[in-house]
Amino acid sequence: MSFRETTKCFGQVTAVGNVSLDIEDGSFVALVGASGSGKSTLMKMINRLVEPDSGCVLIDGQDVRTVFAPELRRTMGYVFQGIGLFPHLTVAENIAIGPRLSGTRLPVERIADLLDGVELDKSYAARMPHELSGGQRQRIGVARALAADPKLLLMDEPFGALDPVTRDALGKRVRALHDRLALTTVMVTHDMAEALLLADRVLVMEAGTIVTDCTPRELLSGKGCTTAQELVAVPRDQAKALADLAS
Ligand SMILES: Nc1ncnc2c1ncn2[C@@H]1O[C@H](COP(=O)(O)OP(=O)(O)OP(=O)(O)O)[C@@H](O)[C@H]1O
Protein backbone atom coordinates (compact mmCIF):
# COMPACT_ATOMS: atom_id res chain seq x y z
CA MET A 1 0.00 0.00 0.00
CA SER A 2 1.26 3.48 -0.78
CA PHE A 3 0.42 7.07 -0.07
CA ARG A 4 1.54 9.44 -2.83
CA GLU A 5 1.81 13.13 -1.86
CA THR A 6 -1.45 12.75 0.01
CA THR A 7 -3.02 15.86 1.55
CA LYS A 8 -6.25 16.45 3.46
CA CYS A 9 -7.30 19.80 4.91
CA PHE A 10 -10.30 20.66 7.03
CA GLY A 11 -10.77 24.42 6.53
CA GLN A 12 -7.54 26.07 7.68
CA VAL A 13 -6.25 22.87 9.30
CA THR A 14 -3.92 20.62 7.33
CA ALA A 15 -4.79 17.27 8.91
CA VAL A 16 -2.43 15.38 6.58
CA GLY A 17 0.11 17.32 4.53
CA ASN A 18 1.79 15.83 1.49
CA VAL A 19 2.50 12.39 2.94
CA SER A 20 4.29 9.83 0.77
CA LEU A 21 4.72 6.40 2.27
CA ASP A 22 5.02 2.75 1.29
CA ILE A 23 3.70 0.03 3.58
CA GLU A 24 4.99 -3.42 2.78
CA ASP A 25 2.55 -6.32 2.52
CA GLY A 26 2.61 -8.36 5.70
CA SER A 27 3.94 -5.58 7.92
CA PHE A 28 2.43 -4.34 11.17
CA VAL A 29 2.65 -0.55 11.29
CA ALA A 30 1.79 1.61 14.29
CA LEU A 31 0.83 5.26 13.87
CA VAL A 32 1.55 7.30 16.98
CA GLY A 33 1.59 11.00 17.77
CA ALA A 34 -0.17 13.67 19.77
CA SER A 35 -3.91 14.22 19.61
CA GLY A 36 -4.78 16.03 16.40
CA SER A 37 -1.54 15.09 14.60
CA GLY A 38 -3.48 13.44 11.76
CA LYS A 39 -3.28 9.71 12.55
CA SER A 40 -6.97 8.90 12.09
CA THR A 41 -7.27 11.08 9.01
CA LEU A 42 -4.32 9.28 7.41
CA MET A 43 -5.83 5.90 8.22
CA LYS A 44 -9.33 6.83 7.06
CA MET A 45 -8.01 7.73 3.63
CA ILE A 46 -7.18 4.03 3.18
CA ASN A 47 -10.81 2.91 3.49
CA ARG A 48 -12.21 6.12 1.98
CA LEU A 49 -13.96 7.35 5.10
CA VAL A 50 -11.94 10.46 4.24
CA GLU A 51 -11.06 11.44 0.65
CA PRO A 52 -7.76 13.27 0.01
CA ASP A 53 -7.79 16.78 -1.43
CA SER A 54 -4.72 15.90 -3.48
CA GLY A 55 -2.46 12.93 -3.95
CA CYS A 56 -3.74 9.39 -3.58
CA VAL A 57 -3.69 6.07 -1.75
CA LEU A 58 -2.76 3.01 -3.80
CA ILE A 59 -3.43 -0.61 -2.93
CA ASP A 60 -1.67 -3.10 -5.19
CA GLY A 61 -0.99 -0.14 -7.46
CA GLN A 62 -4.68 0.78 -7.77
CA ASP A 63 -6.02 4.15 -6.59
CA VAL A 64 -8.61 3.36 -3.91
CA ARG A 65 -10.89 6.03 -5.39
CA THR A 66 -11.40 3.87 -8.45
CA VAL A 67 -13.02 1.16 -6.29
CA PHE A 68 -16.67 1.45 -5.16
CA ALA A 69 -16.30 2.38 -1.45
CA PRO A 70 -18.48 -0.45 0.03
CA GLU A 71 -16.64 -2.94 -2.18
CA LEU A 72 -13.27 -1.55 -1.06
CA ARG A 73 -14.25 -1.75 2.62
CA ARG A 74 -15.23 -5.39 2.26
CA THR A 75 -11.59 -6.14 1.46
CA MET A 76 -10.34 -4.58 4.70
CA GLY A 77 -11.14 -5.11 8.35
CA TYR A 78 -11.73 -2.01 10.45
CA VAL A 79 -11.64 -1.99 14.24
CA PHE A 80 -12.18 1.20 16.20
CA GLN A 81 -12.72 2.22 19.79
CA GLY A 82 -16.26 1.54 21.04
CA ILE A 83 -16.66 -0.88 18.15
CA GLY A 84 -20.32 -0.15 17.38
CA LEU A 85 -21.93 -3.58 17.55
CA PHE A 86 -25.59 -3.62 16.55
CA PRO A 87 -27.39 -3.93 19.92
CA HIS A 88 -30.39 -5.87 18.55
CA LEU A 89 -28.26 -8.50 16.76
CA THR A 90 -26.59 -11.49 18.39
CA VAL A 91 -22.83 -11.83 18.47
CA ALA A 92 -23.01 -14.29 15.56
CA GLU A 93 -25.14 -11.91 13.50
CA ASN A 94 -22.82 -9.02 14.30
CA ILE A 95 -19.78 -11.01 13.21
CA ALA A 96 -21.51 -12.11 10.00
CA ILE A 97 -22.94 -8.71 9.05
CA GLY A 98 -20.28 -7.78 6.47
CA PRO A 99 -20.46 -11.00 4.45
CA ARG A 100 -24.28 -11.00 4.79
CA LEU A 101 -24.51 -7.53 3.22
CA SER A 102 -22.61 -8.88 0.24
CA GLY A 103 -24.89 -11.92 -0.01
CA THR A 104 -22.77 -14.55 1.79
CA ARG A 105 -24.06 -16.53 4.77
CA LEU A 106 -21.29 -17.45 7.19
CA PRO A 107 -21.56 -21.07 8.36
CA VAL A 108 -21.82 -21.74 12.11
CA GLU A 109 -18.36 -23.37 12.07
CA ARG A 110 -16.80 -20.24 10.57
CA ILE A 111 -18.33 -18.10 13.34
CA ALA A 112 -16.95 -20.57 15.90
CA ASP A 113 -13.50 -20.32 14.26
CA LEU A 114 -13.60 -16.53 14.33
CA LEU A 115 -14.61 -16.59 18.02
CA ASP A 116 -11.82 -19.05 18.72
CA GLY A 117 -9.38 -16.69 16.98
CA VAL A 118 -10.14 -14.04 19.61
CA GLU A 119 -10.19 -16.60 22.43
CA LEU A 120 -13.93 -16.68 23.04
CA ASP A 121 -15.94 -19.88 23.38
CA LYS A 122 -18.41 -20.62 20.57
CA SER A 123 -21.27 -20.33 23.09
CA TYR A 124 -20.80 -16.54 22.87
CA ALA A 125 -22.35 -16.66 19.39
CA ALA A 126 -25.87 -16.57 20.86
CA ARG A 127 -25.26 -13.69 23.27
CA MET A 128 -26.44 -10.13 22.79
CA PRO A 129 -23.85 -7.29 22.87
CA HIS A 130 -25.18 -5.93 26.20
CA GLU A 131 -24.29 -9.28 27.80
CA LEU A 132 -20.58 -8.75 27.06
CA SER A 133 -17.80 -6.91 28.88
CA GLY A 134 -16.01 -4.07 27.09
CA GLY A 135 -13.04 -6.35 26.36
CA GLN A 136 -15.29 -9.07 24.98
CA ARG A 137 -17.04 -6.52 22.76
CA GLN A 138 -13.66 -5.43 21.35
CA ARG A 139 -12.83 -9.10 20.72
CA ILE A 140 -16.08 -9.42 18.75
CA GLY A 141 -15.07 -6.29 16.87
CA VAL A 142 -11.82 -7.99 15.85
CA ALA A 143 -13.67 -11.20 14.88
CA ARG A 144 -16.11 -9.14 12.79
CA ALA A 145 -13.24 -7.30 11.08
CA LEU A 146 -11.73 -10.64 10.07
CA ALA A 147 -15.00 -12.28 8.95
CA ALA A 148 -14.57 -11.46 5.27
CA ASP A 149 -10.94 -12.72 5.14
CA PRO A 150 -9.38 -9.30 4.61
CA LYS A 151 -5.75 -8.87 3.66
CA LEU A 152 -5.63 -5.53 5.39
CA LEU A 153 -6.56 -4.78 9.00
CA LEU A 154 -7.07 -1.15 10.04
CA MET A 155 -7.31 -0.40 13.76
CA ASP A 156 -8.01 3.03 15.25
CA GLU A 157 -7.26 3.05 19.00
CA PRO A 158 -8.71 -0.46 19.17
CA PHE A 159 -7.82 -1.11 22.78
CA GLY A 160 -8.09 2.46 24.08
CA ALA A 161 -10.95 1.93 26.50
CA LEU A 162 -9.76 -1.38 27.96
CA ASP A 163 -8.13 -2.14 31.29
CA PRO A 164 -4.36 -2.72 31.02
CA VAL A 165 -4.52 -6.51 31.44
CA THR A 166 -7.24 -6.99 28.80
CA ARG A 167 -5.49 -4.49 26.57
CA ASP A 168 -2.21 -6.36 26.74
CA ALA A 169 -3.85 -9.75 26.11
CA LEU A 170 -5.92 -8.54 23.15
CA GLY A 171 -2.93 -6.73 21.65
CA LYS A 172 -0.89 -9.93 21.73
CA ARG A 173 -3.83 -11.87 20.29
CA VAL A 174 -4.17 -9.44 17.39
CA ARG A 175 -0.43 -9.65 16.70
CA ALA A 176 -0.72 -13.47 16.64
CA LEU A 177 -3.67 -13.26 14.22
CA HIS A 178 -1.72 -10.80 12.07
CA ASP A 179 1.11 -13.33 11.80
CA ARG A 180 -1.11 -16.38 11.31
CA LEU A 181 -3.31 -14.79 8.65
CA ALA A 182 -0.42 -12.93 6.96
CA LEU A 183 -2.28 -9.63 7.28
CA THR A 184 -1.03 -6.14 6.64
CA THR A 185 -2.00 -4.19 9.76
CA VAL A 186 -2.10 -0.45 10.40
CA MET A 187 -2.86 0.53 14.01
CA VAL A 188 -3.39 4.02 15.41
CA THR A 189 -2.46 4.22 19.08
CA HIS A 190 -1.58 6.84 21.68
CA ASP A 191 0.48 4.31 23.54
CA MET A 192 4.13 4.15 22.50
CA ALA A 193 4.72 1.04 24.63
CA GLU A 194 1.95 -0.76 22.72
CA ALA A 195 3.42 0.41 19.40
CA LEU A 196 6.93 -0.74 20.36
CA LEU A 197 5.73 -4.13 21.57
CA LEU A 198 3.33 -4.98 18.72
CA ALA A 199 4.54 -3.27 15.54
CA ASP A 200 7.37 -3.92 13.08
CA ARG A 201 7.50 -0.27 12.19
CA VAL A 202 6.48 2.87 14.09
CA LEU A 203 5.47 6.06 12.32
CA VAL A 204 5.33 9.18 14.45
CA MET A 205 3.07 11.96 13.20
CA GLU A 206 3.24 15.63 14.04
CA ALA A 207 1.05 18.36 12.50
CA GLY A 208 -0.02 16.18 9.58
CA THR A 209 3.37 14.85 8.58
CA ILE A 210 5.42 11.77 9.41
CA VAL A 211 8.38 12.98 11.42
CA THR A 212 9.84 9.58 12.30
CA ASP A 213 9.71 6.21 10.55
CA CYS A 214 11.69 3.61 12.51
CA THR A 215 11.60 0.05 13.77
CA PRO A 216 10.98 -0.39 17.52
CA ARG A 217 14.62 -1.46 17.90
CA GLU A 218 15.84 1.73 16.19
CA LEU A 219 13.61 3.88 18.38
CA LEU A 220 14.85 2.15 21.51
CA SER A 221 18.44 2.73 20.43
CA GLY A 222 17.80 6.48 20.24
CA LYS A 223 16.92 6.99 16.54
CA GLY A 224 14.09 9.26 15.43
CA CYS A 225 13.20 12.88 16.08
CA THR A 226 12.87 14.58 19.47
CA THR A 227 9.10 14.04 19.53
CA ALA A 228 9.59 10.32 18.95
CA GLN A 229 12.24 10.09 21.65
CA GLU A 230 10.00 11.97 24.10
CA LEU A 231 7.30 9.37 23.46
CA VAL A 232 9.77 6.50 23.90
CA ALA A 233 11.02 8.03 27.14
CA VAL A 234 7.64 7.45 28.83
CA PRO A 235 7.63 3.60 28.85
CA ARG A 236 11.42 3.51 29.20
CA ASP A 237 11.34 5.68 32.35
CA GLN A 238 8.45 3.63 33.73
CA ALA A 239 10.33 0.37 33.13
CA LYS A 240 13.41 1.81 34.83
CA ALA A 241 11.42 3.10 37.80
CA LEU A 242 9.82 -0.34 38.22
CA ALA A 243 13.20 -2.07 37.96
CA ASP A 244 14.60 0.33 40.59
CA LEU A 245 11.66 -0.41 42.88
CA ALA A 246 12.20 -4.14 42.55
CA SER A 247 15.96 -3.98 43.22
N1 LIG B 1 -14.25 15.85 10.06
C1 LIG B 1 -13.44 16.83 10.47
N2 LIG B 1 -13.81 18.11 10.39
C2 LIG B 1 -12.98 19.10 10.76
N3 LIG B 1 -11.74 18.91 11.26
C3 LIG B 1 -11.33 17.65 11.38
C4 LIG B 1 -12.14 16.54 11.00
N4 LIG B 1 -11.45 15.40 11.23
C5 LIG B 1 -10.26 15.77 11.75
N5 LIG B 1 -10.18 17.11 11.81
C6 LIG B 1 -9.02 17.88 12.29
O1 LIG B 1 -7.86 17.38 11.64
C7 LIG B 1 -6.77 17.29 12.55
C8 LIG B 1 -6.28 15.84 12.60
O2 LIG B 1 -7.30 15.04 13.21
P1 LIG B 1 -7.14 13.47 13.41
O3 LIG B 1 -8.42 12.97 13.97
O4 LIG B 1 -6.64 12.86 12.16
O5 LIG B 1 -5.97 13.43 14.50
P2 LIG B 1 -5.51 12.23 15.41
O6 LIG B 1 -4.02 12.29 15.44
O7 LIG B 1 -6.13 10.96 14.96
O8 LIG B 1 -6.10 12.68 16.82
P3 LIG B 1 -6.60 11.82 18.08
O9 LIG B 1 -5.38 11.09 18.57
O10 LIG B 1 -7.08 12.86 19.04
O11 LIG B 1 -7.69 10.90 17.60
C9 LIG B 1 -7.27 17.82 13.88
O12 LIG B 1 -6.91 19.18 13.99
C10 LIG B 1 -8.78 17.68 13.79
O13 LIG B 1 -9.44 18.64 14.57
The ligand as a Gaussian input file, in Angstrom:
#p B3LYP/6-31G(d) Opt

LIG

0 1
 N      -14.253000      15.847000      10.063000
 C      -13.437000      16.826000      10.471000
 N      -13.805000      18.107000      10.388000
 C      -12.984000      19.102000      10.759000
 N      -11.740000      18.907000      11.256000
 C      -11.326000      17.646000      11.376000
 C      -12.136000      16.540000      11.002000
 N      -11.450000      15.395000      11.226000
 C      -10.261000      15.769000      11.745000
 N      -10.176000      17.113000      11.814000
 C       -9.017000      17.879000      12.294000
 O       -7.864000      17.384000      11.645000
 C       -6.769000      17.289000      12.546000
 C       -6.276000      15.840000      12.598000
 O       -7.299000      15.037000      13.208000
 P       -7.137000      13.471000      13.406000
 O       -8.418000      12.968000      13.967000
 O       -6.639000      12.865000      12.162000
 O       -5.969000      13.427000      14.500000
 P       -5.508000      12.231000      15.413000
 O       -4.019000      12.295000      15.437000
 O       -6.130000      10.960000      14.959000
 O       -6.102000      12.684000      16.816000
 P       -6.602000      11.820000      18.080000
 O       -5.380000      11.090000      18.568000
 O       -7.076000      12.858000      19.042000
 O       -7.690000      10.901000      17.600000
 C       -7.266000      17.824000      13.883000
 O       -6.908000      19.175000      13.988000
 C       -8.776000      17.677000      13.792000
 O       -9.438000      18.638000      14.565000

